[in-house]
Amino acid sequence: MLRPFTVVLIVPTGVGASIGGFAGDALPVARAIAQVSDTLITHPNVLNGAQLYWPIPNALYVEGYALDKFAQGCWGLQPVHQNRIGLILDSGIEPELQLRHLQAVDASRATLGLNITDYVQTDAPLNVELRMSESGASWGTIANPDSLLRAAEKLITQAKVQAIAVVARFPDDIGSLALENYRHGKGVDPLAGAEAVISHLIVRTFKIPCAHAPALLPLPLDPHLSPRSAAEEIGYTFLSCVLAGLSKAPQFVTPTVGQASCLSVVLDGQDARATQVLDGQDARATQVLGGQDAHPTRENFYANRRDFQSHGLWADRVDAVVIPATACGGSAILSLSGRSAVQIIAVGDNKTQMQASPEKLRIKALQVNSYLEAIGVLVALRAGISPVALGADISPLRCLSDSTKQISNLKSKID
């Protein structure tokens, strides 16, 4: 029985990606790749479309920090039927705007049947500030991170939530050049980097799925609005897609006590899977479940779909990663590129503000022009066909030994 074909789709947040750098505009790419995959692993920046979303049954909605930990081999992904969701509202949100978000939650409960049970307000305004780096990527800060963590802890301990949605009040930047460019389909999303900071903080601290939706005042109508940005201007909140994504976001599983905190770490393209000794035992010691070796890096760990559901999905099951060709410097791609069984596919058409190409980072990648071409590569890989065999030119077989002279002598004898 063939194991599931697993693809990771990454479009980094806040780097000005021409596809996926706006309002859920990489969602069509995710839908298409999901059709040629058994399992698609991707992140909120790809799947969130403000008021618009699309259920993809075989897609796993994984927050960016958790995706990094998954790629390192530190965390596994455990699929769920449904999560119990809690909501954090920034106390800096105005009462009317706060009510709009609560109504969006009620609509999601009544219309989509989502299990959203409780909400809390932070005990102090988060005071989000937006920044832009010299490289052109957006980022940001929050003045009161402790308030955010206290709110999350209350939801986890009192309401027993399994996933957390956060709505923070973001600065209204009406009239700024960055916002104007973004609305017209150019430049970098000025909010994206700060959003990532918020979700990373909760996921890192509590190991629970989390995603963020900014609270903003409605913008004036713009007849020249780009279709790629339009999803953020058809309603009062961006919360609906976040709730839909979190409703089935996988839970995070970690190695048991006595095992390494990470299964492997990739440094400079080399597998640095050095063993760690804990209490005199090899930290990669296996655990026996039902008489079977349950170490998540063993080939027999995921013999079938039942194993995937019961033990979670780990990085050693990834077959391919699809990434913009100039944005290969993130933690997840650096980790996964160190695994020899993973095919990295770099898409040239998806331009970004970054200059982190596979060549500069010494990452072995298959360069393609478009996502359409990338999907063709995935079809070939799933069929067990080398993409090289589908091109007009096939290079000669390489010789890795010093046997060239022996082969020449053999040819002479034959002649």
N, C-alpha and C positions, 0 to 999 in steps of 0.2 A: 504494500500500500504506500503510495507516495505521500510524503509529508506536505503540509500546506505551504504554498508559495507566498512568501511574506515580503512586502515592499514597504519601505519607509519613504514618505514624501515630505521634504523640508523646504519651506520658503521662509528664510529668516525674517524676523520682525523688525520693522523700523529701518530697513536698509534701502528703501526706494525700489523694490523689485517691480519691474514693469508688469509682471503677472503675479498677483498675490500680495502686492504692496498697498492695496486699497481696501475696498469694502467687500471682503469675501470673494474677490475675483479669481482666486485659484480654486474655488469650489468645483467648477467644471472639469478642471484637471484631475482633482481628486475623484470625482464621479467616474471619469473615464478609466483612470488607473485601477480603481476598485473593480471594474468589470474584468480586468485581466489578472487579478490577484485573488488569492484565497483570503488573505488578511492584509489590510492597508493600515499602517500606523502613521498618523500625522498629528498636527497640533492645531490649537485654536486659531492661529493666524490664517491657516488655510481654510478652515471650515466655518468660521464665524462670518456671517453676512448681515449683521445688525438685525433688521426685522425679517430677513430672509435666511433660510437654512434648508438643508435637504438631508433626510435620513439616509445614511449609507449603512446597511446592515453589517457589512464586513469591515467597517472602518473603526479604528480605536482612536478616541479623542484624548490626546496625551499632552498635558501642559509642558512647556519648553524645558523647565528644569528637570522634570521627571523624565522627559525624553533623553536628556543628557545622561542621567543616572542609568536609564535603561541601556543606552548605547555603551556605557562603560562596563556593563555587566553587573552593576550594583543592585538594581531593582528589576523585578519581573512585572509583567502586566497580567492581571487577573480579570478576565471578562465578567460582566455582571448582567443580570436581567434589568435591574433598575437601582438607582441610587436614591437615598433619602437626602434631599438638598436643603441646605440652610443658606440664608441670605444675610450679607453684611452691608449695611447702608452707612455711608460716610455722614457723620452728624453735620458736616458742612454743607450738605445739600439743602436747598430751599424747600419749604414745606410743599409747595405745589409740584415741584419737580420730583420730590420724594413720593408724593401720591401717584404720580404717573408711573413710577417704577413698581410700586406696590400693585397697581392695577395690571401692569404687564405680567406680574407674577400670578395674580388671580386668573388672568386670561390663559396663561400656560397651564395652570392647574385644571381649569374647567374645560378648555378646548383640546389640550394635548394629553391630559391625564397625568401630568407630572407630579411626583411626590415631593412637594415643597412644603415644609411644615412650620418653620419658624424663621424669624428674622431678628437681628439685633442692630442697634445703632452704636457706632463707636463712641467711646466716652470723651473723645476730643476730635475736632476736625483733623483730617489727614493732611491737609494742606499740600496737595501735589504741585510740584514745580516741573516744568518741561525744560529739557536741555537738548542741544545738538552738538555732536562731537565733531572734531576736525575732519574725521573721515567721511562725514556726511550722514552718519546714523543718528537716529533720535534716541534719547534716553531721558531719565528723569529721577526725581527724588520725592520721598514723602517725609514730612517733618515729624510725624508721630507714628512711627512703625509699631511701637509698643501698644498703642491703642488698637491698631489693626489686629495684632496677635491676641490681645485680651478678648476681643470680640470673637475671633475664630475659636479660641479655647472654650468660650462659653457655649457656642453652638455644638462643639464636639462633646463636651462633658455633660451638658444639660439636655440638649435636644438629640444627642447621639446621631448627628448627621454624618453622612458618608461622602459628601462633596459640598464645596462652598462656592457660591457666587458672590462676587464683591462689586459694589457700585460705589465709585469714588467720584467726588466733584472735581472735575478738571477745569483748568482756566479757560475761559472763553476768549479765543484769540481772533475774534471777528475783525476782518480787515487786514490781517497780517499777510505778508507775501507767501509764507510757507503754507498757510491754510488755503489761500487762493490757488496756488499751484496744485495742491493736493486735490481740491475740488475739480480742477480742470485736467486731472489725470497725469500730473507731472510731479516730480520731486518725491519727498519722503513724508510718510504719515507722521505728523508731529506728536501724536499721542502714543504711538505703538511702544516705544521704548519704555516709557513710564508705566504703561500697563503691565509689561513683562516683569518689572521690578515688584509690583504688588503681588502678582500670582506666584512668582518665584519664592517670595518670603514665606508665604503660607505653606506651599508645598514642601519647601526645604525644612520648615520647622515641624510640621505635623504629618508629613507623608500622606496627604489626602488630596484628591483631585480638586483643582481650583481653577477658575477663570474669571476674568474681569470685564466689566462693561463701564465705560466712562459716562458720567452724567454731565450733559451740556445743554445749554439753552438752544432752541431751534434756530437755525440759520435763515437769513433772508433768501428768497427764491433767486436762483441763478439760471437763466435760460441757456447758458453755455456749460452746464454741469456735465462732467464726464460720466458715461455709463458705468465705468469702473468704481466711481465714488457714490453713485446714486443710491445704493442700498442704505446708506446712513442718513438719508434725507427724506425718508418716507414715513417716519414715525417719531415719537417723542423719546424713545429709549433704544439702546442697542442690546437690551437684556435678553430678549427672546431666544436668540441663537445660542447664547451662553447657557441658558437653562436647558435647552434641548440637547446640547452637547454633553453637559455634565450628567444628564439623566442616565446615560449609559457609558460614561467614562470608566475605563478599567481601574480597579483598585491596584495599589502597588504592593508587591510582596518582596520580601528581602530574605537572604540566606538566614538559616537558623543560627542560634548561638553556637559558637565553635567553628563556624565557617567564616571565610574572608568577607569583609564588608563589601568588597567588590570582587567579582570573578576575574576580571582582567582590566588593566589600564594600558592604553596605547600611548606611547611616547615616541615622537620623532618617527612615526611609521613602524615602530617595532613593538612586538607584543612583550610587555613588561610584566608578564604574569608570574611574578616572583611569589613564592609561598610565604605565608606569614604564620608564625608560631604563636598560638594562644594556649596558655595553660599546658604547655608541653606537647600540644597536638598540632598536626598540620592543619592550618585554618581552612584548607580546602577539603577537609575530611568529609567523606560522604555520609549521608543519612539513609538508612534503609527504610523504605516504605513498601509494605506488602511484599517483602522479599526481593525487591528490585533496587538497584543502585539509583538513588534519587538525585545525584549531583547534576545540577542543571546544565553542565557543559558536556555531558555524555551523549553520544549519538542516539542511544536508545531512550532518551528522556521523553521525547515527543514522538512516540511510535505512531500515534494516531490522534484524531481530534479530541478524544476523551482525555488524553494526557494534557493537551493544551488547555482544556477547560479546568482540569483539576489542579494543575501545578503552575499555571501561568505561562506566559510567553517570555522567553529570554532572548538576549541579543544574538546568541549563537544560532538562532533560527531565522535570522534575517538573510534574505537572498539578494536584495538590491536596494539601493538608495538613489533617489532622484533629487537633484539639487541644482540651483542656478550656478552657472559655470564660474561666476566671479564671487561667489559667496560660500566658499568651501572651508572657511576658517573656524566655524563653530565647533564646540566641544563634541557634539553628537557625531558630526561627519568625520572629525579627526579620530574618534574612537572606532567607528565602524569601518573606516578605511584601512585600519590595521588588521582586519580579519580577512584572510585570503579568500574565503568563500563568498564574500560580499562583492557584488558588482556595483561600482559607483558610476552613475550616469549623470553627466554634467550637461545642462541645457543652455546653449549659447544665446538663444533668443530672449531669455529672461534676464535682462540687464539689471544690475544693481549699482549702488554707489560704492560698493566694495571692490577691492582689487585682489581678492584672495582666490586665485585660480588654482586648479589641481597641479599645474606645472610648478608654480612658486612654492607650493607646500609639499611637493614630491609625493603627491597622491596619484596612484594609478587609477585612471578614470577613462571611461568611454565617452568621447565628446560627440554630442548630437546637436543639431540645429534647433529643434523644436520639441515640444511635448508630444506632438504627433509621432515624431521619430522615436522618442523615448518609449512610447507605448509599444511601438513595433519591436523594439529591443526586448521589452518585458515579455511580449508574446513568445519571442524566440527562446528566451531563457526558460520560461515556464514549460516550453515544449522540449527542453533539453537540447536545443540547437545553438551552436556557437554563432553569435551575430556576424563573426568574420566570414562564415560560410555563405552568408547572404549577399556579400559584396562581389564586385567583378574581379578583384585581385586578392589572391591568397598568397601570403609570403611563404618562402621555403621554411621547412622545419629547422629549428635551431639545434645546434650541437653544443651540449654543455660540457662534454669531456674532451680529453686530448687525443681522441681516437681518429682524428682526420687522416693522419698518416696511415693508420691501419686500414681504413676504408679505401684509401688510394691504392695500397698494396693489394687489397682484395680485388679491386677492379682490374688491376694489371694482370693478376692471375687468371681472372675470368676471360680477359681479352686474349 
